[in-house]
Amino acid sequence: MRIAALSDFHIGARGYTDEFHHREDAFLEFLAQLEATHDRIVLVGDIYQTEHDLLPGHRAAARQLARAQARMPRLAERLRGPAYLYVHGNHDAVAHAELAAAERLKLEADGFAVLFVHGHQFDPVFRRAQSAMRAATWFTGRLRRVGLRPLAQWFEGRDIAIKHRRFGHAQGPYAVAARGLLREHAADLVVMGHTHVPHLHALPEGQIVNTGSCSRGRFMYVSIDTAARSVEIHVAPKRRA
Protein backbone atom coordinates (compact mmCIF):
# COMPACT_ATOMS: atom_id res chain seq x y z
CA MET A 1 0.00 0.00 0.00
CA ARG A 2 1.17 3.49 -0.81
CA ILE A 3 0.05 6.22 1.59
CA ALA A 4 0.47 9.98 1.31
CA ALA A 5 0.28 12.02 4.52
CA LEU A 6 -0.06 15.79 4.63
CA SER A 7 -1.20 18.29 7.21
CA ASP A 8 -1.52 21.85 8.47
CA PHE A 9 -3.35 23.59 5.64
CA HIS A 10 -4.93 26.18 7.98
CA ILE A 11 -7.77 27.07 5.60
CA GLY A 12 -9.50 30.03 7.20
CA ALA A 13 -13.12 31.11 7.32
CA ARG A 14 -12.21 34.56 6.02
CA GLY A 15 -9.55 35.78 3.66
CA TYR A 16 -7.74 37.61 6.45
CA THR A 17 -7.65 34.51 8.69
CA ASP A 18 -6.57 32.15 5.91
CA GLU A 19 -2.99 30.82 5.93
CA PHE A 20 -3.51 28.29 3.13
CA HIS A 21 -2.51 30.69 0.34
CA HIS A 22 -3.20 28.22 -2.50
CA ARG A 23 -5.43 28.66 -5.52
CA GLU A 24 -8.11 26.01 -5.24
CA ASP A 25 -7.60 24.62 -8.74
CA ALA A 26 -3.80 24.40 -8.30
CA PHE A 27 -4.12 22.47 -5.05
CA LEU A 28 -6.73 20.15 -6.54
CA GLU A 29 -4.24 19.39 -9.32
CA PHE A 30 -1.62 18.57 -6.68
CA LEU A 31 -4.05 16.25 -4.91
CA ALA A 32 -4.92 14.55 -8.19
CA GLN A 33 -1.25 13.67 -8.61
CA LEU A 34 -1.16 12.18 -5.11
CA GLU A 35 -4.36 10.22 -5.77
CA ALA A 36 -2.86 8.78 -8.96
CA THR A 37 0.21 7.47 -7.13
CA HIS A 38 -1.16 6.52 -3.69
CA ASP A 39 -3.88 4.22 -2.38
CA ARG A 40 -4.78 6.38 0.61
CA ILE A 41 -4.24 10.00 1.60
CA VAL A 42 -4.22 10.82 5.30
CA LEU A 43 -4.90 14.37 6.48
CA VAL A 44 -2.93 14.71 9.70
CA GLY A 45 -4.73 17.65 11.29
CA ASP A 46 -5.13 21.43 11.26
CA ILE A 47 -6.68 21.27 7.81
CA TYR A 48 -9.03 24.08 8.79
CA GLN A 49 -8.37 27.06 11.07
CA THR A 50 -11.43 27.21 13.31
CA GLU A 51 -10.20 29.18 16.35
CA HIS A 52 -10.24 32.77 15.05
CA ASP A 53 -13.83 33.58 15.95
CA LEU A 54 -14.47 36.48 18.31
CA LEU A 55 -16.00 34.08 20.87
CA PRO A 56 -14.71 30.59 21.81
CA GLY A 57 -16.72 27.39 21.96
CA HIS A 58 -17.99 24.54 19.79
CA ARG A 59 -20.70 26.53 18.06
CA ALA A 60 -18.27 29.25 16.98
CA ALA A 61 -15.70 26.70 15.80
CA ALA A 62 -18.36 24.81 13.81
CA ARG A 63 -19.37 28.08 12.18
CA GLN A 64 -15.75 28.80 11.26
CA LEU A 65 -15.40 25.29 9.83
CA ALA A 66 -18.51 25.68 7.66
CA ARG A 67 -17.33 29.06 6.36
CA ALA A 68 -13.85 27.72 5.61
CA GLN A 69 -15.35 24.86 3.62
CA ALA A 70 -17.65 27.27 1.77
CA ARG A 71 -14.65 29.37 0.72
CA MET A 72 -13.18 26.36 -1.12
CA PRO A 73 -16.15 24.09 -1.84
CA ARG A 74 -14.46 21.89 -4.47
CA LEU A 75 -11.51 21.24 -2.19
CA ALA A 76 -13.78 20.52 0.79
CA GLU A 77 -15.72 18.04 -1.31
CA ARG A 78 -12.52 16.35 -2.52
CA LEU A 79 -11.25 15.94 1.04
CA ARG A 80 -14.45 14.10 1.93
CA GLY A 81 -13.80 11.54 -0.83
CA PRO A 82 -13.18 7.82 -0.28
CA ALA A 83 -9.41 8.09 -0.79
CA TYR A 84 -9.04 10.42 2.20
CA LEU A 85 -8.81 9.73 5.93
CA TYR A 86 -8.90 12.60 8.42
CA VAL A 87 -7.11 12.91 11.76
CA HIS A 88 -7.92 16.22 13.47
CA GLY A 89 -5.46 18.59 15.13
CA ASN A 90 -5.80 21.30 17.75
CA HIS A 91 -6.96 24.05 15.38
CA ASP A 92 -9.62 21.86 13.76
CA ALA A 93 -10.65 19.80 16.80
CA VAL A 94 -14.27 20.58 15.96
CA ALA A 95 -13.88 18.30 12.93
CA HIS A 96 -14.10 15.35 15.33
CA ALA A 97 -17.78 16.07 15.94
CA GLU A 98 -18.62 17.73 12.62
CA LEU A 99 -16.67 15.54 10.15
CA ALA A 100 -16.01 12.35 12.15
CA ALA A 101 -12.27 13.06 12.14
CA ALA A 102 -10.32 10.66 14.36
CA GLU A 103 -7.82 11.60 17.03
CA ARG A 104 -5.54 8.70 16.03
CA LEU A 105 -5.55 6.33 13.10
CA LYS A 106 -3.67 3.12 12.44
CA LEU A 107 -3.17 1.61 8.98
CA GLU A 108 -1.46 -1.70 8.39
CA ALA A 109 -0.49 -3.50 5.19
CA ASP A 110 2.31 -5.84 4.13
CA GLY A 111 3.20 -6.39 7.78
CA PHE A 112 4.01 -2.69 8.22
CA ALA A 113 1.92 -0.65 10.68
CA VAL A 114 1.62 3.15 10.60
CA LEU A 115 0.06 5.28 13.33
CA PHE A 116 -1.14 8.81 12.49
CA VAL A 117 -1.65 11.50 15.16
CA HIS A 118 -1.45 15.28 14.81
CA GLY A 119 1.04 15.68 17.66
CA HIS A 120 -0.29 18.68 19.60
CA GLN A 121 -1.01 16.23 22.41
CA PHE A 122 2.75 16.02 23.00
CA ASP A 123 3.55 19.73 22.65
CA PRO A 124 4.81 20.73 26.11
CA VAL A 125 3.40 24.24 25.80
CA PHE A 126 -0.01 22.97 24.70
CA ARG A 127 -0.12 20.42 27.52
CA ARG A 128 0.84 22.88 30.25
CA ALA A 129 -0.83 26.08 29.05
CA GLN A 130 -3.74 25.30 26.75
CA SER A 131 -5.59 28.46 27.75
CA ALA A 132 -2.56 30.60 26.95
CA MET A 133 -2.14 28.93 23.56
CA ARG A 134 -5.80 29.49 22.72
CA ALA A 135 -5.46 33.10 23.79
CA ALA A 136 -2.43 33.49 21.52
CA THR A 137 -4.41 32.04 18.59
CA TRP A 138 -7.27 34.45 19.33
CA PHE A 139 -4.79 37.33 19.52
CA THR A 140 -3.21 36.59 16.13
CA GLY A 141 -6.71 36.33 14.70
CA ARG A 142 -7.46 39.84 15.99
CA LEU A 143 -4.21 41.12 14.47
CA ARG A 144 -5.30 39.75 11.10
CA ARG A 145 -8.73 41.30 11.43
CA VAL A 146 -7.28 44.81 11.90
CA GLY A 147 -4.91 44.43 8.94
CA LEU A 148 -1.74 43.39 10.78
CA ARG A 149 -1.31 40.03 9.09
CA PRO A 150 2.50 40.31 8.71
CA LEU A 151 2.82 40.84 12.46
CA ALA A 152 0.61 37.82 13.17
CA GLN A 153 2.71 35.72 10.81
CA TRP A 154 5.89 36.91 12.50
CA PHE A 155 4.61 35.81 15.91
CA GLU A 156 3.57 32.43 14.53
CA GLY A 157 6.86 31.96 12.67
CA ARG A 158 8.83 32.68 15.83
CA ASP A 159 6.72 30.17 17.74
CA ILE A 160 7.37 27.48 15.11
CA ALA A 161 11.13 28.13 15.01
CA ILE A 162 11.57 28.20 18.79
CA LYS A 163 9.50 25.05 19.36
CA HIS A 164 11.34 23.12 16.65
CA ARG A 165 14.71 24.10 18.06
CA ARG A 166 13.69 23.14 21.61
CA PHE A 167 11.46 20.13 21.01
CA GLY A 168 12.00 18.77 17.47
CA HIS A 169 15.18 16.78 17.97
CA ALA A 170 15.47 13.00 18.35
CA GLN A 171 15.47 13.26 22.17
CA GLY A 172 12.64 15.79 22.31
CA PRO A 173 9.08 15.33 23.62
CA TYR A 174 7.59 14.34 20.24
CA ALA A 175 10.18 11.60 19.78
CA VAL A 176 9.72 10.44 23.38
CA ALA A 177 5.96 10.24 22.82
CA ALA A 178 6.52 8.40 19.54
CA ARG A 179 8.56 5.72 21.29
CA GLY A 180 5.62 5.05 23.58
CA LEU A 181 3.15 5.03 20.68
CA LEU A 182 5.31 2.63 18.67
CA ARG A 183 5.29 0.19 21.56
CA GLU A 184 1.66 0.72 22.61
CA HIS A 185 0.23 0.29 19.11
CA ALA A 186 2.76 -2.24 17.80
CA ALA A 187 3.56 0.21 15.02
CA ASP A 188 6.62 0.57 12.82
CA LEU A 189 6.11 4.26 12.02
CA VAL A 190 4.45 7.24 13.70
CA VAL A 191 3.37 10.15 11.49
CA MET A 192 2.78 13.58 13.02
CA GLY A 193 2.12 17.14 11.86
CA HIS A 194 1.67 20.21 14.10
CA THR A 195 5.22 21.65 14.02
CA HIS A 196 5.19 22.65 10.32
CA VAL A 197 8.79 21.35 10.03
CA PRO A 198 9.31 18.11 8.04
CA HIS A 199 11.81 15.69 9.50
CA LEU A 200 12.43 11.97 9.94
CA HIS A 201 13.98 10.31 12.99
CA ALA A 202 15.01 6.67 13.29
CA LEU A 203 14.35 5.48 16.83
CA PRO A 204 15.25 2.15 18.46
CA GLU A 205 11.55 1.20 18.41
CA GLY A 206 10.81 2.39 14.85
CA GLN A 207 10.54 5.69 12.99
CA ILE A 208 8.82 9.04 13.47
CA VAL A 209 8.19 11.42 10.58
CA ASN A 210 6.68 14.89 10.42
CA THR A 211 4.70 15.93 7.36
CA GLY A 212 5.62 19.60 7.44
CA SER A 213 2.89 21.99 6.31
CA CYS A 214 0.89 22.82 3.20
CA SER A 215 0.13 26.33 4.47
CA ARG A 216 1.45 29.58 2.98
CA GLY A 217 1.49 28.16 -0.53
CA ARG A 218 3.82 25.27 0.29
CA PHE A 219 3.61 21.69 -0.96
CA MET A 220 4.90 19.20 1.59
CA TYR A 221 3.93 15.60 2.13
CA VAL A 222 5.22 12.23 3.27
CA SER A 223 5.02 9.20 0.99
CA ILE A 224 4.95 5.76 2.61
CA ASP A 225 5.29 2.44 0.80
CA THR A 226 4.35 -0.37 3.19
CA ALA A 227 5.65 -3.12 0.90
CA ALA A 228 9.05 -1.47 0.50
CA ARG A 229 8.94 -0.15 4.11
CA SER A 230 10.07 3.20 2.76
CA VAL A 231 9.31 6.67 4.11
CA GLU A 232 10.08 9.73 1.98
CA ILE A 233 9.61 13.44 2.70
CA HIS A 234 8.67 15.54 -0.31
CA VAL A 235 9.02 19.31 -0.29
CA ALA A 236 8.07 20.90 -3.61
CA PRO A 237 8.68 24.54 -4.51
CA LYS A 238 5.84 27.00 -4.21
CA ARG A 239 3.85 27.53 -7.37
CA ARG A 240 3.10 30.96 -8.68
CA ALA A 241 -0.47 32.14 -8.20
N, C-alpha and C positions, 0 to 999 in steps of 0.2 A: 504494500500500500504506500502511496505517495501522499504526504500531507503537507499543506502549506499553512503556516501560522503567522498571523499578523495582528497588530493591536494598535491602540492609542491613536485613533483617528481624531477624536475630539470635535466631532461635527456639532456645531452650536445651533441653538434655536433662532438666533438672530445673526445677521452678518457681522456685527461688532463683537459677538461672543464666539464666533467660529474660529477654530485654529486648524481646520482641515486644509483649507487653501488649495483644493484641487477642483478643476472643472469636472463636472459630473460625468460627461461623456469620456474624458480621458481616463478617469479612474475606473469606469466600467470596462474600458478596453484593457486596462491592466489586469482587472479581475478575470476577464475572459481568457487571457493568456495563462493565468494560474489555473483556471478551471480545465483548460485543455491539457495541462501537464500534471494535474494532481487529482486524486480521488476524493479528497476531503479538504475543506478549507476551514480552519478554526480561528475564530475571532477571539482574541485573548484579552478583551476588556477595554474599557474607556473608548468605546466606539462612538458614543454620543456624550456630549458635555451637558449634563442636566442639573448642575448645581449653581447656575448663575442667576437664578430667579431672585427677586427682591426678598421674598420670604422663603424660609426652609420648609421641608416636609414632603411627604410622598405625593400629595396632590400637585404641588408646584413642580416637583421633579418629573412627574408624569406629563404635565403640560409642556415642559421643556422638551421632553422626549418626542412628543407628538409634533411639536413645531419643527424640531430638528429633522425628523423624518419627512415632514411636508416640504421642507426646503430642498430636499434631494429625493423626490419620490421614487425615481427609477433605481437609484442606489439602494434605498431602503427596501424596495421590493426584491432586489437581487439578493440582498443579505438575508432575506427570509427564505431563500431557495433551498432545495434539498441537499445541495452540496455543502452547505454552511452549517457550522455548529458554533454556538455562542456561549462564551464564558464571560460573565460581567466583571467589571472592575469597580473602583471606588467612585468614579465620576458618573458611571451609568448603572449604579446599584439598583435603580428602579426597574431596570430591564429584567431583573429576576421575576418580579411580579407581573410586569406588563408584556414581556416577550419570552417568558419561560427560560431565560438565560441561566445557566448553571453557575455555581460558585467554583466547582472543580469538575474536570472531565478526564476520563481515562479512555484511551484508544489502544487496542492491541491487535497486532497482525504479525505473522511470520515469526512468532516468538519474541517480539520486541514490543514493550509496553511504554506508552508515553502518557504522562500526566500533564494536564494544562491547568494553570491557575494564574490569575492576574499578577499577584505578588504583593499588593498593598497590605495584605494581612501580615507580612513580614517586614514592613517598613517600620523601623524603630520610632520614627516621629509620628507616623499614623497610629501606631499602637499606644503610644504614651500620651499623645495630645491630639486626639481626633477633633475635638472642638476647635482647637487653634488652627488645624489644617483646614477645616471647613470655613472658618472665618477668613483665612487667607484666600481661599477660592472665591468666597463672596466678595472680598476686597478687590481682587483682580478683575472680577466681573464688573464692579462699579467703576474701576478705572477705564475699562473698555467702553462702558456706557457714556462716559463724559468725554470720550475722544482721546484717551491716553493709552491707546493700545500698545505703543512701543514700550512704555514704562511697565505695563503689565507683563509683556513678554520678557522684559529684562529680569523682573523679579522671578518669573517662572524658570527662565534659563539659568539663573544663579542657583535656584533650588535644585534643579536637575544636576548641574555640575558638582555642587557640593555633596549631594547625596551619593552620586556615583563615586566620587573620590573617597568618601568615608565608608560606604557600605557595599560597593560593587565588586570588590575583589574576591578572590577565591576563599578567603577566610571570613568574609563578611556575613551579615545576618541573612541575606537571601540564600547564599550557598549553604549556610548552616541549616536553614529551614529545608532546603532542597535535599540535604542528606537524610533528614528525617522522613520527608515525603517519599524518597526513593525506597527506603526500607519499609515504611508503613504500607505503601501501595504496590510493593513488589514491581516497581517501575525501573526502566533502564534510562529514561530521560525525563527531566522536568522542564517544561516550557513556561516562561513567565514573560510579562510585559512590564508596565508601570514605570520603569526608570527612563524610558525613551533612548536607552543606550544599548545597542546590540553587542552581545559578547557571548562567548562559549567557554565554559569551564569543565574540565575533566576532573571528577571527584572519585575517591576510592569506591564509592557505592554506585557510580554511574555518571551521567552528564547533566548539566544545567545550561540552558540557552535562553537568551533574552532576544525578543523579536525586534527591539528598537521601536520606532514609531513611524506611522504614516501621516503624521500631522505636518503642517507647514509646508505642504507640497512635496513631501519626501515619499520615496518608495522603498520600504524596507520589509523584508519577510524572511522567515526561516523555512527551508525545504527539508523535509524528513522522508527518507526512503527506508521503510521498515525491513524490507528484504535485504538491502545492502547495509543496513544499520548505519546509515550515513546521516549527518546533520550539517547543513550548509546555511550560512548567513548570506543573504543577498541585499546589497545596498545599491540601488540604481540612482543615477543622477536625476535631479529635478527636471521636469519637463516644462517647457515654456507654456504659459497660459495662452 
